[in-house]
Amino acid sequence: MVTIRLKRLGRKKSPFYRIVVVERRNSRAGKVLETLGHYNPLPAARDMKVDRERAAHWISKGAVVSETVKTLLAAPAS
């Protein structure tokens, strides 16, 4: 089963996330099928970019979306 979730990058106390499509059994740092965008949660540099067309494509193929990514996708496009 395929899922759309966050992959953590960045340094300690300075997180940066990629929004990725992965096999559900893979670890958080495991093999990625496709990178859909990125998300920076830090207040000083809050930024998010998502390829919503590709996300919709994967969802139509049956991908399960994590709760956090659902919230990010529901946010207005910037």
PDB file of N, CA, C and O in Angstrom:
ATOM      1  N   MET A   1       0.844  -1.176   0.000  1.00  0.00           N
ATOM      2  CA  MET A   1       0.000   0.000   0.000  1.00  0.00           C
ATOM      3  C   MET A   1       0.893   1.244   0.000  1.00  0.00           C
ATOM      4  O   MET A   1       1.941   1.270   0.645  1.00  0.00           O
ATOM      5  N   VAL A   2       0.472   2.247  -0.715  1.00  0.00           N
ATOM      6  CA  VAL A   2       1.239   3.484  -0.861  1.00  0.00           C
ATOM      7  C   VAL A   2       0.647   4.554   0.046  1.00  0.00           C
ATOM      8  O   VAL A   2      -0.570   4.635   0.212  1.00  0.00           O
ATOM      9  N   THR A   3       1.517   5.377   0.632  1.00  0.00           N
ATOM     10  CA  THR A   3       1.067   6.450   1.504  1.00  0.00           C
ATOM     11  C   THR A   3       1.799   7.748   1.169  1.00  0.00           C
ATOM     12  O   THR A   3       2.933   7.729   0.690  1.00  0.00           O
ATOM     13  N   ILE A   4       1.142   8.858   1.424  1.00  0.00           N
ATOM     14  CA  ILE A   4       1.750  10.179   1.267  1.00  0.00           C
ATOM     15  C   ILE A   4       1.992  10.699   2.674  1.00  0.00           C
ATOM     16  O   ILE A   4       1.056  10.855   3.458  1.00  0.00           O
ATOM     17  N   ARG A   5       3.255  10.965   2.989  1.00  0.00           N
ATOM     18  CA  ARG A   5       3.599  11.403   4.341  1.00  0.00           C
ATOM     19  C   ARG A   5       4.822  12.303   4.314  1.00  0.00           C
ATOM     20  O   ARG A   5       5.372  12.590   3.251  1.00  0.00           O
ATOM     21  N   LEU A   6       5.242  12.749   5.497  1.00  0.00           N
ATOM     22  CA  LEU A   6       6.393  13.632   5.616  1.00  0.00           C
ATOM     23  C   LEU A   6       7.667  12.829   5.853  1.00  0.00           C
ATOM     24  O   LEU A   6       7.654  11.812   6.545  1.00  0.00           O
ATOM     25  N   LYS A   7       8.759  13.298   5.272  1.00  0.00           N
ATOM     26  CA  LYS A   7      10.084  12.724   5.500  1.00  0.00           C
ATOM     27  C   LYS A   7      10.919  13.829   6.130  1.00  0.00           C
ATOM     28  O   LYS A   7      11.123  14.880   5.523  1.00  0.00           O
ATOM     29  N   ARG A   8      11.410  13.592   7.365  1.00  0.00           N
ATOM     30  CA  ARG A   8      12.120  14.639   8.098  1.00  0.00           C
ATOM     31  C   ARG A   8      13.553  14.770   7.619  1.00  0.00           C
ATOM     32  O   ARG A   8      14.270  13.786   7.442  1.00  0.00           O
ATOM     33  N   LEU A   9      13.941  16.009   7.417  1.00  0.00           N
ATOM     34  CA  LEU A   9      15.315  16.359   7.080  1.00  0.00           C
ATOM     35  C   LEU A   9      15.720  17.507   7.995  1.00  0.00           C
ATOM     36  O   LEU A   9      14.951  17.886   8.878  1.00  0.00           O
ATOM     37  N   GLY A  10      16.893  18.058   7.805  1.00  0.00           N
ATOM     38  CA  GLY A  10      17.326  19.207   8.589  1.00  0.00           C
ATOM     39  C   GLY A  10      18.162  18.796   9.780  1.00  0.00           C
ATOM     40  O   GLY A  10      18.426  17.616  10.006  1.00  0.00           O
ATOM     41  N   ARG A  11      18.571  19.805  10.538  1.00  0.00           N
ATOM     42  CA  ARG A  11      19.423  19.571  11.699  1.00  0.00           C
ATOM     43  C   ARG A  11      18.583  19.401  12.961  1.00  0.00           C
ATOM     44  O   ARG A  11      17.359  19.533  12.944  1.00  0.00           O
ATOM     45  N   LYS A  12      19.274  19.107  14.041  1.00  0.00           N
ATOM     46  CA  LYS A  12      18.624  19.002  15.334  1.00  0.00           C
ATOM     47  C   LYS A  12      17.997  20.351  15.696  1.00  0.00           C
ATOM     48  O   LYS A  12      18.648  21.390  15.589  1.00  0.00           O
ATOM     49  N   LYS A  13      16.752  20.331  16.118  1.00  0.00           N
ATOM     50  CA  LYS A  13      15.966  21.510  16.488  1.00  0.00           C
ATOM     51  C   LYS A  13      15.721  22.460  15.314  1.00  0.00           C
ATOM     52  O   LYS A  13      15.329  23.610  15.513  1.00  0.00           O
ATOM     53  N   SER A  14      15.950  21.983  14.107  1.00  0.00           N
ATOM     54  CA  SER A  14      15.699  22.790  12.912  1.00  0.00           C
ATOM     55  C   SER A  14      15.109  21.892  11.832  1.00  0.00           C
ATOM     56  O   SER A  14      15.768  21.620  10.827  1.00  0.00           O
ATOM     57  N   PRO A  15      13.878  21.428  12.026  1.00  0.00           N
ATOM     58  CA  PRO A  15      13.311  20.451  11.095  1.00  0.00           C
ATOM     59  C   PRO A  15      12.924  21.058   9.749  1.00  0.00           C
ATOM     60  O   PRO A  15      12.592  22.238   9.642  1.00  0.00           O
ATOM     61  N   PHE A  16      12.979  20.219   8.745  1.00  0.00           N
ATOM     62  CA  PHE A  16      12.557  20.541   7.388  1.00  0.00           C
ATOM     63  C   PHE A  16      11.980  19.245   6.849  1.00  0.00           C
ATOM     64  O   PHE A  16      12.579  18.186   7.039  1.00  0.00           O
ATOM     65  N   TYR A  17      10.850  19.297   6.191  1.00  0.00           N
ATOM     66  CA  TYR A  17      10.189  18.075   5.746  1.00  0.00           C
ATOM     67  C   TYR A  17       9.993  18.072   4.237  1.00  0.00           C
ATOM     68  O   TYR A  17       9.765  19.113   3.622  1.00  0.00           O
ATOM     69  N   ARG A  18      10.087  16.881   3.654  1.00  0.00           N
ATOM     70  CA  ARG A  18       9.680  16.673   2.271  1.00  0.00           C
ATOM     71  C   ARG A  18       8.366  15.911   2.303  1.00  0.00           C
ATOM     72  O   ARG A  18       8.187  15.004   3.116  1.00  0.00           O
ATOM     73  N   ILE A  19       7.457  16.275   1.426  1.00  0.00           N
ATOM     74  CA  ILE A  19       6.195  15.555   1.288  1.00  0.00           C
ATOM     75  C   ILE A  19       6.437  14.506   0.216  1.00  0.00           C
ATOM     76  O   ILE A  19       6.681  14.835  -0.945  1.00  0.00           O
ATOM     77  N   VAL A  20       6.367  13.223   0.620  1.00  0.00           N
ATOM     78  CA  VAL A  20       6.791  12.138  -0.258  1.00  0.00           C
ATOM     79  C   VAL A  20       5.729  11.054  -0.376  1.00  0.00           C
ATOM     80  O   VAL A  20       4.840  10.928   0.466  1.00  0.00           O
ATOM     81  N   VAL A  21       5.848  10.274  -1.450  1.00  0.00           N
ATOM     82  CA  VAL A  21       5.022   9.092  -1.666  1.00  0.00           C
ATOM     83  C   VAL A  21       5.930   7.894  -1.432  1.00  0.00           C
ATOM     84  O   VAL A  21       6.966   7.761  -2.083  1.00  0.00           O
ATOM     85  N   VAL A  22       5.542   7.011  -0.493  1.00  0.00           N
ATOM     86  CA  VAL A  22       6.360   5.849  -0.146  1.00  0.00           C
ATOM     87  C   VAL A  22       5.477   4.623   0.045  1.00  0.00           C
ATOM     88  O   VAL A  22       4.267   4.734   0.238  1.00  0.00           O
ATOM     89  N   GLU A  23       6.099   3.465  -0.011  1.00  0.00           N
ATOM     90  CA  GLU A  23       5.411   2.242   0.394  1.00  0.00           C
ATOM     91  C   GLU A  23       5.193   2.320   1.900  1.00  0.00           C
ATOM     92  O   GLU A  23       6.088   2.744   2.630  1.00  0.00           O
ATOM     93  N   ARG A  24       4.049   1.928   2.362  1.00  0.00           N
ATOM     94  CA  ARG A  24       3.699   2.065   3.772  1.00  0.00           C
ATOM     95  C   ARG A  24       4.668   1.333   4.702  1.00  0.00           C
ATOM     96  O   ARG A  24       4.911   1.791   5.819  1.00  0.00           O
ATOM     97  N   ARG A  25       5.221   0.212   4.259  1.00  0.00           N
ATOM     98  CA  ARG A  25       6.107  -0.580   5.116  1.00  0.00           C
ATOM     99  C   ARG A  25       7.491   0.041   5.275  1.00  0.00           C
ATOM    100  O   ARG A  25       8.221  -0.328   6.195  1.00  0.00           O
ATOM    101  N   ASN A  26       7.870   0.975   4.405  1.00  0.00           N
ATOM    102  CA  ASN A  26       9.197   1.581   4.478  1.00  0.00           C
ATOM    103  C   ASN A  26       9.319   2.481   5.699  1.00  0.00           C
ATOM    104  O   ASN A  26       8.331   3.030   6.187  1.00  0.00           O
ATOM    105  N   SER A  27      10.553   2.622   6.185  1.00  0.00           N
ATOM    106  CA  SER A  27      10.794   3.499   7.321  1.00  0.00           C
ATOM    107  C   SER A  27      10.659   4.955   6.887  1.00  0.00           C
ATOM    108  O   SER A  27      10.536   5.249   5.698  1.00  0.00           O
ATOM    109  N   ARG A  28      10.683   5.848   7.848  1.00  0.00           N
ATOM    110  CA  ARG A  28      10.537   7.270   7.553  1.00  0.00           C
ATOM    111  C   ARG A  28      11.638   7.757   6.606  1.00  0.00           C
ATOM    112  O   ARG A  28      11.408   8.650   5.791  1.00  0.00           O
ATOM    113  N   ALA A  29      12.823   7.172   6.715  1.00  0.00           N
ATOM    114  CA  ALA A  29      13.947   7.570   5.861  1.00  0.00           C
ATOM    115  C   ALA A  29      14.143   6.591   4.708  1.00  0.00           C
ATOM    116  O   ALA A  29      15.205   6.580   4.084  1.00  0.00           O
ATOM    117  N   GLY A  30      13.137   5.772   4.417  1.00  0.00           N
ATOM    118  CA  GLY A  30      13.254   4.738   3.393  1.00  0.00           C
ATOM    119  C   GLY A  30      13.142   5.257   1.975  1.00  0.00           C
ATOM    120  O   GLY A  30      13.128   6.463   1.730  1.00  0.00           O
ATOM    121  N   LYS A  31      13.063   4.311   1.046  1.00  0.00           N
ATOM    122  CA  LYS A  31      13.007   4.623  -0.380  1.00  0.00           C
ATOM    123  C   LYS A  31      11.730   5.396  -0.724  1.00  0.00           C
ATOM    124  O   LYS A  31      10.638   5.053  -0.272  1.00  0.00           O
ATOM    125  N   VAL A  32      11.894   6.432  -1.526  1.00  0.00           N
ATOM    126  CA  VAL A  32      10.797   7.315  -1.917  1.00  0.00           C
ATOM    127  C   VAL A  32      10.384   7.012  -3.353  1.00  0.00           C
ATOM    128  O   VAL A  32      11.237   6.887  -4.231  1.00  0.00           O
ATOM    129  N   LEU A  33       9.078   6.892  -3.596  1.00  0.00           N
ATOM    130  CA  LEU A  33       8.582   6.711  -4.959  1.00  0.00           C
ATOM    131  C   LEU A  33       8.554   8.042  -5.707  1.00  0.00           C
ATOM    132  O   LEU A  33       8.919   8.107  -6.881  1.00  0.00           O
ATOM    133  N   GLU A  34       8.118   9.103  -5.022  1.00  0.00           N
ATOM    134  CA  GLU A  34       8.082  10.432  -5.636  1.00  0.00           C
ATOM    135  C   GLU A  34       8.066  11.497  -4.543  1.00  0.00           C
ATOM    136  O   GLU A  34       7.436  11.316  -3.502  1.00  0.00           O
ATOM    137  N   THR A  35       8.757  12.601  -4.782  1.00  0.00           N
ATOM    138  CA  THR A  35       8.727  13.749  -3.883  1.00  0.00           C
ATOM    139  C   THR A  35       7.721  14.748  -4.439  1.00  0.00           C
ATOM    140  O   THR A  35       7.837  15.189  -5.583  1.00  0.00           O
ATOM    141  N   LEU A  36       6.729  15.103  -3.618  1.00  0.00           N
ATOM    142  CA  LEU A  36       5.659  15.998  -4.061  1.00  0.00           C
ATOM    143  C   LEU A  36       5.895  17.452  -3.681  1.00  0.00           C
ATOM    144  O   LEU A  36       5.290  18.348  -4.269  1.00  0.00           O
ATOM    145  N   GLY A  37       6.759  17.699  -2.714  1.00  0.00           N
ATOM    146  CA  GLY A  37       6.995  19.075  -2.289  1.00  0.00           C
ATOM    147  C   GLY A  37       7.790  19.118  -1.007  1.00  0.00           C
ATOM    148  O   GLY A  37       8.424  18.135  -0.622  1.00  0.00           O
ATOM    149  N   HIS A  38       7.754  20.277  -0.337  1.00  0.00           N
ATOM    150  CA  HIS A  38       8.468  20.443   0.922  1.00  0.00           C
ATOM    151  C   HIS A  38       7.655  21.319   1.870  1.00  0.00           C
ATOM    152  O   HIS A  38       6.725  22.017   1.466  1.00  0.00           O
ATOM    153  N   TYR A  39       8.041  21.256   3.163  1.00  0.00           N
ATOM    154  CA  TYR A  39       7.360  22.020   4.205  1.00  0.00           C
ATOM    155  C   TYR A  39       8.376  22.408   5.262  1.00  0.00           C
ATOM    156  O   TYR A  39       9.079  21.554   5.803  1.00  0.00           O
ATOM    157  N   ASN A  40       8.452  23.706   5.558  1.00  0.00           N
ATOM    158  CA  ASN A  40       9.326  24.211   6.609  1.00  0.00           C
ATOM    159  C   ASN A  40       8.436  24.790   7.704  1.00  0.00           C
ATOM    160  O   ASN A  40       7.807  25.827   7.491  1.00  0.00           O
ATOM    161  N   PRO A  41       8.365  24.145   8.877  1.00  0.00           N
ATOM    162  CA  PRO A  41       7.445  24.585   9.924  1.00  0.00           C
ATOM    163  C   PRO A  41       7.968  25.710  10.809  1.00  0.00           C
ATOM    164  O   PRO A  41       7.212  26.247  11.619  1.00  0.00           O
ATOM    165  N   LEU A  42       9.238  26.081  10.678  1.00  0.00           N
ATOM    166  CA  LEU A  42       9.798  27.100  11.564  1.00  0.00           C
ATOM    167  C   LEU A  42       9.148  28.459  11.297  1.00  0.00           C
ATOM    168  O   LEU A  42       8.988  28.855  10.142  1.00  0.00           O
ATOM    169  N   PRO A  43       8.774  29.174  12.364  1.00  0.00           N
ATOM    170  CA  PRO A  43       8.054  30.440  12.198  1.00  0.00           C
ATOM    171  C   PRO A  43       8.829  31.489  11.391  1.00  0.00           C
ATOM    172  O   PRO A  43       8.224  32.253  10.639  1.00  0.00           O
ATOM    173  N   ALA A  44      10.145  31.536  11.536  1.00  0.00           N
ATOM    174  CA  ALA A  44      10.943  32.554  10.847  1.00  0.00           C
ATOM    175  C   ALA A  44      10.961  32.349   9.335  1.00  0.00           C
ATOM    176  O   ALA A  44      11.089  33.309   8.576  1.00  0.00           O
ATOM    177  N   ALA A  45      10.832  31.104   8.903  1.00  0.00           N
ATOM    178  CA  ALA A  45      10.929  30.811   7.466  1.00  0.00           C
ATOM    179  C   ALA A  45       9.810  29.881   7.014  1.00  0.00           C
ATOM    180  O   ALA A  45      10.039  28.985   6.202  1.00  0.00           O
ATOM    181  N   ARG A  46       8.608  30.084   7.530  1.00  0.00           N
ATOM    182  CA  ARG A  46       7.491  29.189   7.202  1.00  0.00           C
ATOM    183  C   ARG A  46       7.274  29.164   5.690  1.00  0.00           C
ATOM    184  O   ARG A  46       7.078  30.198   5.051  1.00  0.00           O
ATOM    185  N   ASP A  47       7.315  27.952   5.141  1.00  0.00           N
ATOM    186  CA  ASP A  47       7.236  27.798   3.693  1.00  0.00           C
ATOM    187  C   ASP A  47       6.661  26.424   3.383  1.00  0.00           C
ATOM    188  O   ASP A  47       6.958  25.448   4.072  1.00  0.00           O
ATOM    189  N   MET A  48       5.836  26.354   2.343  1.00  0.00           N
ATOM    190  CA  MET A  48       5.311  25.073   1.900  1.00  0.00           C
ATOM    191  C   MET A  48       5.074  25.131   0.400  1.00  0.00           C
ATOM    192  O   MET A  48       4.528  26.102  -0.125  1.00  0.00           O
ATOM    193  N   LYS A  49       5.492  24.080  -0.272  1.00  0.00           N
ATOM    194  CA  LYS A  49       5.243  23.968  -1.707  1.00  0.00           C
ATOM    195  C   LYS A  49       4.842  22.527  -1.976  1.00  0.00           C
ATOM    196  O   LYS A  49       5.550  21.597  -1.591  1.00  0.00           O
ATOM    197  N   VAL A  50       3.694  22.342  -2.644  1.00  0.00           N
ATOM    198  CA  VAL A  50       3.186  21.004  -2.939  1.00  0.00           C
ATOM    199  C   VAL A  50       2.700  20.965  -4.378  1.00  0.00           C
ATOM    200  O   VAL A  50       2.029  21.887  -4.840  1.00  0.00           O
ATOM    201  N   ASP A  51       3.038  19.900  -5.079  1.00  0.00           N
ATOM    202  CA  ASP A  51       2.497  19.675  -6.419  1.00  0.00           C
ATOM    203  C   ASP A  51       1.139  18.998  -6.226  1.00  0.00           C
ATOM    204  O   ASP A  51       1.056  17.774  -6.123  1.00  0.00           O
ATOM    205  N   ARG A  52       0.088  19.799  -6.178  1.00  0.00           N
ATOM    206  CA  ARG A  52      -1.252  19.289  -5.867  1.00  0.00           C
ATOM    207  C   ARG A  52      -1.795  18.372  -6.961  1.00  0.00           C
ATOM    208  O   ARG A  52      -2.577  17.465  -6.676  1.00  0.00           O
ATOM    209  N   GLU A  53      -1.390  18.600  -8.200  1.00  0.00           N
ATOM    210  CA  GLU A  53      -1.835  17.721  -9.289  1.00  0.00           C
ATOM    211  C   GLU A  53      -1.294  16.309  -9.099  1.00  0.00           C
ATOM    212  O   GLU A  53      -2.027  15.334  -9.264  1.00  0.00           O
ATOM    213  N   ARG A  54      -0.017  16.198  -8.754  1.00  0.00           N
ATOM    214  CA  ARG A  54       0.580  14.878  -8.540  1.00  0.00           C
ATOM    215  C   ARG A  54      -0.001  14.226  -7.278  1.00  0.00           C
ATOM    216  O   ARG A  54      -0.191  13.010  -7.235  1.00  0.00           O
ATOM    217  N   ALA A  55      -0.280  15.038  -6.255  1.00  0.00           N
ATOM    218  CA  ALA A  55      -0.903  14.493  -5.048  1.00  0.00           C
ATOM    219  C   ALA A  55      -2.275  13.919  -5.384  1.00  0.00           C
ATOM    220  O   ALA A  55      -2.621  12.829  -4.930  1.00  0.00           O
ATOM    221  N   ALA A  56      -3.054  14.646  -6.174  1.00  0.00           N
ATOM    222  CA  ALA A  56      -4.373  14.158  -6.584  1.00  0.00           C
ATOM    223  C   ALA A  56      -4.241  12.881  -7.411  1.00  0.00           C
ATOM    224  O   ALA A  56      -5.064  11.973  -7.293  1.00  0.00           O
ATOM    225  N   HIS A  57      -3.210  12.812  -8.243  1.00  0.00           N
ATOM    226  CA  HIS A  57      -2.959  11.608  -9.042  1.00  0.00           C
ATOM    227  C   HIS A  57      -2.739  10.402  -8.132  1.00  0.00           C
ATOM    228  O   HIS A  57      -3.352   9.353  -8.329  1.00  0.00           O
ATOM    229  N   TRP A  58      -1.863  10.549  -7.136  1.00  0.00           N
ATOM    230  CA  TRP A  58      -1.571   9.430  -6.239  1.00  0.00           C
ATOM    231  C   TRP A  58      -2.789   9.058  -5.394  1.00  0.00           C
ATOM    232  O   TRP A  58      -3.021   7.878  -5.132  1.00  0.00           O
ATOM    233  N   ILE A  59      -3.560  10.045  -4.970  1.00  0.00           N
ATOM    234  CA  ILE A  59      -4.765   9.762  -4.184  1.00  0.00           C
ATOM    235  C   ILE A  59      -5.768   8.997  -5.037  1.00  0.00           C
ATOM    236  O   ILE A  59      -6.434   8.086  -4.545  1.00  0.00           O
ATOM    237  N   SER A  60      -5.880   9.360  -6.314  1.00  0.00           N
ATOM    238  CA  SER A  60      -6.793   8.635  -7.207  1.00  0.00           C
ATOM    239  C   SER A  60      -6.337   7.199  -7.431  1.00  0.00           C
ATOM    240  O   SER A  60      -7.154   6.330  -7.734  1.00  0.00           O
ATOM    241  N   LYS A  61      -5.038   6.944  -7.284  1.00  0.00           N
ATOM    242  CA  LYS A  61      -4.497   5.590  -7.428  1.00  0.00           C
ATOM    243  C   LYS A  61      -4.634   4.781  -6.132  1.00  0.00           C
ATOM    244  O   LYS A  61      -4.275   3.604  -6.099  1.00  0.00           O
ATOM    245  N   GLY A  62      -5.155   5.410  -5.060  1.00  0.00           N
ATOM    246  CA  GLY A  62      -5.391   4.690  -3.816  1.00  0.00           C
ATOM    247  C   GLY A  62      -4.406   4.980  -2.706  1.00  0.00           C
ATOM    248  O   GLY A  62      -4.388   4.263  -1.705  1.00  0.00           O
ATOM    249  N   ALA A  63      -3.586   6.005  -2.848  1.00  0.00           N
ATOM    250  CA  ALA A  63      -2.627   6.343  -1.797  1.00  0.00           C
ATOM    251  C   ALA A  63      -3.364   6.845  -0.559  1.00  0.00           C
ATOM    252  O   ALA A  63      -4.341   7.586  -0.662  1.00  0.00           O
ATOM    253  N   VAL A  64      -2.883   6.434   0.606  1.00  0.00           N
ATOM    254  CA  VAL A  64      -3.437   6.880   1.877  1.00  0.00           C
ATOM    255  C   VAL A  64      -2.641   8.108   2.308  1.00  0.00           C
ATOM    256  O   VAL A  64      -1.411   8.100   2.257  1.00  0.00           O
ATOM    257  N   VAL A  65      -3.332   9.154   2.730  1.00  0.00           N
ATOM    258  CA  VAL A  65      -2.679  10.407   3.108  1.00  0.00           C
ATOM    259  C   VAL A  65      -2.616  10.492   4.628  1.00  0.00           C
ATOM    260  O   VAL A  65      -3.619  10.260   5.304  1.00  0.00           O
ATOM    261  N   SER A  66      -1.436  10.827   5.176  1.00  0.00           N
ATOM    262  CA  SER A  66      -1.299  10.969   6.623  1.00  0.00           C
ATOM    263  C   SER A  66      -2.104  12.180   7.096  1.00  0.00           C
ATOM    264  O   SER A  66      -2.423  13.067   6.305  1.00  0.00           O
ATOM    265  N   GLU A  67      -2.428  12.212   8.384  1.00  0.00           N
ATOM    266  CA  GLU A  67      -3.235  13.300   8.940  1.00  0.00           C
ATOM    267  C   GLU A  67      -2.544  14.648   8.771  1.00  0.00           C
ATOM    268  O   GLU A  67      -3.194  15.639   8.438  1.00  0.00           O
ATOM    269  N   THR A  68      -1.237  14.695   8.996  1.00  0.00           N
ATOM    270  CA  THR A  68      -0.502  15.951   8.867  1.00  0.00           C
ATOM    271  C   THR A  68      -0.522  16.452   7.432  1.00  0.00           C
ATOM    272  O   THR A  68      -0.724  17.642   7.191  1.00  0.00           O
ATOM    273  N   VAL A  69      -0.317  15.560   6.485  1.00  0.00           N
ATOM    274  CA  VAL A  69      -0.316  15.962   5.075  1.00  0.00           C
ATOM    275  C   VAL A  69      -1.720  16.378   4.645  1.00  0.00           C
ATOM    276  O   VAL A  69      -1.861  17.283   3.822  1.00  0.00           O
ATOM    277  N   LYS A  70      -2.766  15.737   5.182  1.00  0.00           N
ATOM    278  CA  LYS A  70      -4.143  16.169   4.883  1.00  0.00           C
ATOM    279  C   LYS A  70      -4.333  17.624   5.284  1.00  0.00           C
ATOM    280  O   LYS A  70      -4.915  18.414   4.541  1.00  0.00           O
ATOM    281  N   THR A  71      -3.832  17.969   6.471  1.00  0.00           N
ATOM    282  CA  THR A  71      -3.938  19.343   6.954  1.00  0.00           C
ATOM    283  C   THR A  71      -3.188  20.297   6.034  1.00  0.00           C
ATOM    284  O   THR A  71      -3.686  21.379   5.723  1.00  0.00           O
ATOM    285  N   LEU A  72      -1.995  19.904   5.599  1.00  0.00           N
ATOM    286  CA  LEU A  72      -1.200  20.760   4.717  1.00  0.00           C
ATOM    287  C   LEU A  72      -1.868  20.928   3.356  1.00  0.00           C
ATOM    288  O   LEU A  72      -1.855  22.021   2.790  1.00  0.00           O
ATOM    289  N   LEU A  73      -2.450  19.856   2.830  1.00  0.00           N
ATOM    290  CA  LEU A  73      -3.115  19.939   1.531  1.00  0.00           C
ATOM    291  C   LEU A  73      -4.388  20.781   1.596  1.00  0.00           C
ATOM    292  O   LEU A  73      -4.788  21.387   0.602  1.00  0.00           O
ATOM    293  N   ALA A  74      -5.023  20.816   2.769  1.00  0.00           N
ATOM    294  CA  ALA A  74      -6.241  21.603   2.932  1.00  0.00           C
ATOM    295  C   ALA A  74      -5.947  23.097   3.052  1.00  0.00           C
ATOM    296  O   ALA A  74      -6.838  23.924   2.859  1.00  0.00           O
ATOM    297  N   ALA A  75      -4.692  23.444   3.373  1.00  0.00           N
ATOM    298  CA  ALA A  75      -4.312  24.855   3.500  1.00  0.00           C
ATOM    299  C   ALA A  75      -4.378  25.523   2.130  1.00  0.00           C
ATOM    300  O   ALA A  75      -4.167  24.867   1.109  1.00  0.00           O
ATOM    301  N   PRO A  76      -4.668  26.819   2.101  1.00  0.00           N
ATOM    302  CA  PRO A  76      -4.730  27.514   0.809  1.00  0.00           C
ATOM    303  C   PRO A  76      -3.383  27.484   0.098  1.00  0.00           C
ATOM    304  O   PRO A  76      -2.331  27.546   0.734  1.00  0.00           O
ATOM    305  N   ALA A  77      -3.427  27.388  -1.212  1.00  0.00           N
ATOM    306  CA  ALA A  77      -2.199  27.361  -2.015  1.00  0.00           C
ATOM    307  C   ALA A  77      -1.522  28.717  -1.952  1.00  0.00           C
ATOM    308  O   ALA A  77      -2.173  29.761  -2.001  1.00  0.00           O
ATOM    309  N   SER A  78      -0.192  28.681  -1.841  1.00  0.00           N
ATOM    310  CA  SER A  78       0.551  29.949  -1.789  1.00  0.00           C
ATOM    311  C   SER A  78       1.447  30.103  -2.988  1.00  0.00           C
ATOM    312  O   SER A  78       2.146  31.108  -3.111  1.00  0.00           O
TER     313      SER A  78
END
